Amino acid sequence: AHLGGSPAHLGGFTCTPGGVTCTPGGVTCTQGVTCTPQLNLRSCLTCRSPVSLSLTCFRYLEFSSVSLNRSKRFSNLIHRCLSTVPSRLCVPFNPAEFWSCYTFHNKVVTLYLRCLPKSQHALVLERLRYAMPNNTELGLRLLHQEWQDGNMEHLKFQVRMLSSHSPKCLAYWNIAIAVEKELKLTSEVRRLYHQALTNLPLCAELWKDVNTHTHTHSDSLPVSHSSRMLKMF
């Protein structure tokens, strides 16, 4: 079914218009190249722009997931697509600067996890996070999965690594502090608040939380320490 006009339905999913032809043997790009699981996806799509490349790759993965599903070939295909589509986008008129966009990569991860049993989700997310250490959304997704699985100690370990790698990410600090509060480790909570404020001294939300925590636990905190936390900066 050629996707040049109205959407076409193949194998239980919908392919939207975009100049891609889906056939039982693979996906044919507008350049006339047919991509099959046996071919290197990088070599057959290098001629496309980043936006077109991501669209074509994702449609190809959706098409392949129907037939390959949990096979090793589909896993290899996922990793090839993740490495093929760039996450760095150049700032217009300034090629020396760039910004990171993991929108496509996170969509691929979602598609991949739908094809795997839940028992493998945490392990797969951890491996993918090591491959994309700057992908904040992926890191948060890993932490949420660890929490759903009830692995508090592993969650504590992961969030410490993530907050060390991305100390400007408020979400990581909030989760790290919440974990220590859940474990009722007051001294660790104070230490993490101090570290978070060192990295985010102008974050109003963080200062509000520190103020609330300090007054809530004023009976268990020395007065000198409470004053120090509020006057550090």
C-alpha positions in Angstrom: 0.0 0.0 0.0 1.6 3.3 -1.1 1.2 6.1 1.5 1.1 9.1 -0.7 -2.5 10.2 0.1 -4.9 8.9 2.7 -3.7 6.7 5.6 -3.3 3.0 5.0 -3.9 0.2 7.5 -1.4 -2.6 7.6 -1.0 -5.4 10.1 -3.2 -3.8 12.7 -1.5 -0.4 12.7 -2.0 2.8 10.6 0.6 4.3 8.4 0.1 8.0 7.7 1.0 9.8 4.5 4.6 10.6 3.9 5.9 9.0 0.8 6.6 5.5 2.3 5.5 2.3 0.7 4.8 -0.7 3.0 5.0 -4.1 1.5 5.2 -7.6 2.9 8.9 -7.5 2.1 9.7 -4.3 3.9 9.4 -0.5 3.5 10.2 1.4 0.3 11.3 5.0 0.6 10.5 7.7 -1.9 14.0 7.1 -3.3 12.9 3.6 -4.4 15.0 1.8 -1.9 13.3 -1.2 -0.2 14.4 -1.7 3.5 14.1 -5.2 4.9 15.3 -6.5 8.3 18.3 -8.0 6.6 19.5 -4.7 5.2 21.4 -2.1 7.1 18.9 0.7 7.8 21.6 3.3 8.1 22.9 2.8 4.5 19.4 3.0 2.9 18.3 6.1 4.7 21.3 8.3 4.9 20.0 10.5 2.1 17.0 11.7 4.0 16.7 14.8 6.2 16.6 14.2 10.0 12.8 14.7 10.2 12.1 12.4 7.3 14.6 9.9 8.6 12.9 9.7 12.0 9.4 9.3 10.4 10.6 6.6 8.0 12.5 4.7 10.7 9.5 4.7 13.1 7.0 3.5 10.4 9.5 0.8 9.5 9.8 -0.3 13.1 6.0 -0.4 13.5 5.7 -2.5 10.4 8.5 -4.8 11.5 7.2 -5.2 15.1 4.1 -7.1 13.7 6.2 -9.9 12.1 9.4 -9.9 14.2 8.1 -8.8 17.6 10.3 -10.3 20.3 12.9 -11.8 18.0 16.6 -10.8 18.3 16.4 -9.4 14.8 13.8 -6.8 16.0 16.0 -5.9 19.0 19.0 -5.3 16.6 16.7 -3.3 14.4 15.7 -1.1 17.3 19.3 -0.4 18.3 20.2 0.4 14.7 17.4 2.9 14.4 18.4 4.5 17.7 22.0 4.9 16.5 20.9 6.1 13.0 18.7 9.0 13.9 20.8 11.8 15.4 19.8 13.3 18.7 21.8 16.5 18.2 20.1 19.2 16.2 22.1 22.3 15.1 21.0 25.7 16.1 19.8 27.6 12.9 22.6 29.8 11.4 25.0 28.6 14.1 26.4 25.1 13.3 28.9 25.4 16.2 26.0 25.1 18.7 23.4 22.3 19.0 20.6 21.1 21.3 19.6 17.6 22.1 16.2 16.2 21.1 15.3 12.6 22.1 11.6 12.7 21.0 12.1 10.0 18.4 14.3 7.9 20.6 11.7 7.9 23.4 9.0 6.9 21.0 11.1 4.0 19.8 11.7 2.9 23.4 8.0 3.0 24.1 7.4 0.8 21.0 10.2 -1.6 22.1 8.9 -2.0 25.6 5.4 -2.9 24.3 7.0 -5.9 22.6 8.7 -7.1 25.8 7.5 -8.7 29.0 7.3 -6.3 32.0 9.9 -8.3 33.8 12.5 -7.1 31.3 11.6 -3.4 31.3 14.0 -2.2 34.0 17.0 -4.1 32.6 16.3 -2.8 29.0 15.8 0.8 30.3 19.0 0.7 32.2 21.0 -0.5 29.2 19.4 2.2 27.0 20.1 4.8 29.6 23.8 4.0 29.5 23.7 4.3 25.7 21.9 7.7 26.0 23.2 9.3 29.3 21.8 12.7 28.4 18.3 11.5 27.8 16.5 12.9 30.9 13.1 11.5 30.1 14.6 8.0 29.7 16.3 8.4 33.1 13.0 9.4 34.7 11.3 6.4 33.1 13.9 4.1 34.5 13.4 5.5 38.0 9.6 5.1 37.6 10.0 1.5 36.5 12.3 0.7 39.5 9.7 2.3 41.8 6.9 0.2 40.2 9.0 -2.9 40.7 9.5 -2.0 44.4 13.3 -1.9 44.1 13.9 0.9 46.5 17.6 0.3 47.0 18.2 0.0 43.3 16.1 3.2 42.8 18.3 5.0 45.3 21.4 3.9 43.5 20.1 4.9 40.1 18.9 8.3 41.1 22.2 9.1 42.8 24.1 8.3 39.6 21.6 10.3 37.5 21.8 13.4 39.8 25.6 13.2 39.8 25.6 13.1 36.0 22.9 15.8 35.6 23.2 18.0 38.7 21.0 20.7 37.2 18.0 18.5 36.8 15.5 19.3 39.6 13.4 16.2 39.0 16.4 13.9 39.9 17.0 15.8 43.2 13.3 15.7 44.1 13.2 11.9 43.6 16.4 11.3 45.5 15.1 13.3 48.4 11.7 11.5 48.3 13.5 8.2 48.4 15.4 9.1 51.5 12.2 10.4 53.1 10.5 7.1 52.4 13.4 5.3 54.0 13.2 7.8 56.9 16.9 8.8 56.7 16.7 12.4 57.9 20.5 13.0 57.8 20.6 11.9 54.1 17.6 14.2 53.3 19.5 17.2 54.8 22.7 16.3 52.9 20.8 16.0 49.6 19.0 19.3 50.1 22.4 20.9 50.6 23.8 19.3 47.4 20.7 20.3 45.5 20.9 23.9 46.6 24.6 24.0 45.8 23.8 23.1 42.2 20.5 25.0 41.9 20.9 28.0 44.3 18.2 30.1 42.5 15.5 27.5 42.3 12.5 28.9 44.2 10.7 25.5 44.3 13.7 23.9 46.0 14.0 26.6 48.6 10.3 26.3 49.4 10.7 22.6 50.0 13.8 23.2 52.2 11.9 25.8 54.2 8.9 23.4 54.7 11.2 20.5 55.7 13.2 22.6 58.1 10.1 23.9 59.9 8.4 20.5 59.9 11.5 18.8 61.5 12.5 21.7 63.7 12.2 19.5 66.8 14.8 17.0 65.5 17.1 19.5 63.9 19.6 21.7 65.8 18.7 25.4 65.6 22.2 26.2 64.2 21.7 23.7 61.4 18.3 25.0 60.5 19.6 28.5 60.3 22.6 27.5 58.2 20.3 25.8 55.7 18.3 29.0 55.2 21.3 31.3 55.2 23.7 29.3 53.1 23.4 31.7 50.2 
